[in-house]
């Protein structure tokens, strides 16, 4: 395939993925917005008023970046894992793999669709957050790149889950038993400075912690760790999962077998 044909193939997959979640926006975009609004009411206004400041910021301002990042993570992951598994179940992926289309185009198309949904939901949640918090972004470039890279990372993770899933029940195992604990223990609602030294060290093994803190630094200018460390961890996971995802597609693991 020449460059024009590859671009056409990529945009076709991307448009399909975007239309897939925008057509049912009531199910894909509205629920996380409502859920996050409840977090703001319960944790921000009710509980937050009893906690006070966190690192020089009001509690509701402190948790806002984490809540936005949490919705980006879950929706980027959910979009790819459900879409790719559905295509695998229907046999569409096998047809793509035997076509002249390079596997990296297939990977890029699905990942871009996950990123599109993650950013769309993140934007919607950000607009809702303005009803509860007076935020002003301190570092626009850092804020955008961190959320973009994080969305890419969890889109890749969703694709890997979908490749190994053998039933629709399997695509809920990782979000329930891995993704949810990682996000809730990733510094969304607290600073790791509040923890004992032992639990601080354990928390450093959680990759979500670096994403939440990187995004919080972009918005508030405050973080529990170096922004460059956050970038380094995210990029390392993207390269690892990206290579592994492409390897799975090249081998046809879970698809052709």
N, C-alpha and C positions, 0 to 999 in steps of 0.2 A: 504494500500500500504506500502511495506517496503521501506527502505531508498534508495535502488538501483532503484526501480521503480519511486520513487519521483524525484530522480535526473534525470532519463531519461525523465520524463514528463517535468521537468523544462528546461532542455537543448533543448528539442524539441520545446517548445514555444519560447525560446530565439533565437535559430537558425532561426526559421521562421520569427521572428521580425527583425533580422539582415539582412537576405536575402531580406526581404521586402523593406528596404530602400537602400541597396547596389545595388540591381538590377536596380534601377532607380536613381543612384547617380547623374545623370545630373539634376534631378529635386529636389533632397533632399540635396545634399552637395554643388553643384556648385553655386546655386542662393544666399545662405547666404554669401558665400565667395566673390562673386562679389559685393553684397550690402555693405558688410563691407569694401571692398577696396574703394568703393565710399565715405564712411564715412571718411576714412583715407585721401583721396584726398581733400575732401571739408572741413571737420572740422579740420583735422590734419594739412595739408599743407597750405591751403588757409586762413581759419579763424584762426587757431591756431597760425600762424606766427604773427598775429596782437594782440593776447591775451598775449603772453609771458609765463612766468613760472607759474606753479600751485603747491604750496607747495614745491618748490625747484626742481621740475621736469618740463621738457618741456611739453607743452600742449598735444602734440601727444603721449608722453609717459604716461601722466596722463589718457587719455581716452582709451588707448589700453586695459587695463584689463576690463574696463566696456563694451567695444565693444565685447570682447571675451565672457564675461559672458552673454551679451544680446543674442548672437546667441545660446549659450548653453541652456538658459532658453526657448527660443521660439521653438527650435528644439526638445528638450526633451518633451515639452508639446505637440507639434504638432504630434509627432510620436505616442504617446499613444492615444491621443484623436481620431485621424483618424483610427488607427488600431483597437482599442477596439470597436469603434462605427461600423466600417465596419464588424467586427466579430459578433457584436450584431445584426446588420441588416440582416446578412446572416444566423443567428441562430447558429453560431458556439459556442458562449459563453454559450448558454443554454445547449448545449450538454456537454460542459466541466463541468458545474455546477452539472449535474446529474451523472457524471462519478465518479469513486472512488477517483479521484484526489482531494486532499485538496484544498480549495479555496485560501489558502496562497501561494500555488505553482502557481496558475493562476496569482495571483497578482504579485508575484516575477518575473514571466516570462515576463509579459508585461512591468513592471517597468524597468527591466534590459534591455529590448529592447530600451526603451526610453533613458535610460542612455547611452547605446552604441551609439545611433545616436547623442545625445548631445555631448559626448566626441569626436566623430569622426569629427563633424562639428567644435567643438571648437579647435581641433588640426589643422584642415585645415586652420581655420582663424588665428590661432597663427603663422603658417608658413608664411602666407601672411603678417601678421603684421611685420615680420622681414624685409620686404622690405621697410617699412616706419619708423620703430623705432628700436633703438638698446637697446633691453631689456635684462636684466639678472635677473633671478628669485632669489629673496633674501631668500625665505623660501619655499623650494620644498614641504615639507610635508603639510604645510598650504595651499599652492596653490592647490595641488591635492585633498586634503580632502574637501576644500570648494567647488570646482567645482563638485566633486562627490556628495556631499550632496545636493547641489543646483539642480543638474540634477535629483536626486532622488525625491526631493520635487516637482518639476514641472511635473515630470512624474506622480506622484500621483494625482496632480491637474488635469492633462489631463484625467486621468481615471475617476475621479469624474464627470467631464464635460461630458464625453462620456456616462456615466451611465444615466444621466438625459436628455441627448439630445434625442429629438424625431424625428429630421430630420437632414440632412446634414448641413442645414443652422444654426442649433443650435450650432454646434461645432465651429462656427466662432464668436459667440457673445462674449464669454469670452475673447478670444485673442484680439479682436478689442476694446472692451470697458473696459476691466480690465487689461489684461496683458500688452498691449502697453503703456497705461498711467503710470502704475507702473514702467516699465523698463525705460521709458524716464525721469521719475521724481525720479529715484532711484540713482541719483548721477553719472550717466554714463558720462555726459558731464560737470559736475561742482562739486565743493565741497560745502557741505551745510554750511560751514563757511562763504560763500559769501552771504548767505541769512539773512534776518532779524530774530531776536529771535523767532517771531511768526511762521514764515515759517520753521525755523529749528525744532521747536517742532512738527509741523504738519508733516514734512518729516520723523521724527522718527517713525511715525505710518506705514510707508511704509516698508514692510519686505524685498523688493528687495534692499533697501539701505544697509542693513546689509550684504547681499551677495556680492554686488559689492565692498563694502569697505573691506570685509574680503579677497576677491580675490585680490584686489589692494594692500592690506598689504602683501600678499604672494609674489607678484611680485615686487612691488616697496619698500616695507617696510614702507609705509605711509598709514594712514587711518584716517577717521574722528571720529572713535570710537574704543573701545576696541575689540580686536580680539576674546576675550572670550565671549563678548556680541553677536558678530556675530554668533559664534558657538551655543550659547544658543538659540537664536531666530530661527536659521535654524533647530536645533534638535527638538525644541518644535513644530514647524509646521510639521515636518516629522512624529513625533509621533501622532499628532492629525489627520493629513490627512491619515496616514497609518491605524490607528484604524478605521476611518470613511470609508475608501475604503473597508477594510475587512468586516466591518459591512454591507455595501451595497451588497457585493457579497454573504454573508451568508444569507441575507434576500431576495436576488434576486430582489431587488428594481430596477425598470426600465428594467428588463430583463425577469423575469418570469411573471410579471403582464401584 
